[in-house]
């Protein structure tokens, strides 16, 4: 019995050290390769080209079908504050993953450790510790919840490997979508500004490329 208790204590200690989302407790600051963007810069949002405005993407899942239309081209290079996977079809959305991402100073370890972030019900909730060098308004400008729609299964595979504290680069589109599942319908429109809050303040991104320490997914 004593041996069993010791083993259980070791397991509990291991989990307390690794934390949520596979958190290893180690910051890897190695720059991502073959990325056309300054690390941790403000996300780049660009007007659509004429051909982009004609694009329509379709995703089918769990008996539901989503029609997805681009609003802007979008690139982001950021630190992952938390991740959350949502079962497709439960809330009639085509985005299986949400990432809370920080940039422009929030990628630093000493800042990361002063902000507690968690995700639930498609929201990110964060709280500042007394020693956080940023104000609430400053964090709102540098931390965002992103609903991520993978363009293909390879990108979906890449998203599944991302953990808290990882660095990610993504490119694609900010989008709006309409979903139909039998008699049930739902829709969503991405935020396209940095200073909005609460409802409709999340980015909805159709991801066409993902780069992490695990690989380059297209």
ABEGO torsion letter per residue (X at the ends): XAAAAAAAAAAAAAAAAAEBGGBAGBBBABBBBGBBBBBGBBBBBBBBBAAAAABBBBBBBGGBBBBBBBABBBBBBBBBABBBBBBBGAAGBABABBBBBBBGGAABAAAAAABBBBBBGGBBBBBBBAABABBAAAAAAABBBBBBBBABAAAAAAAAABBBGBBBBBBEBBBBBBBBBEABBBBBBBBABAABBEBGABBBBBBABBBBAAEBBX
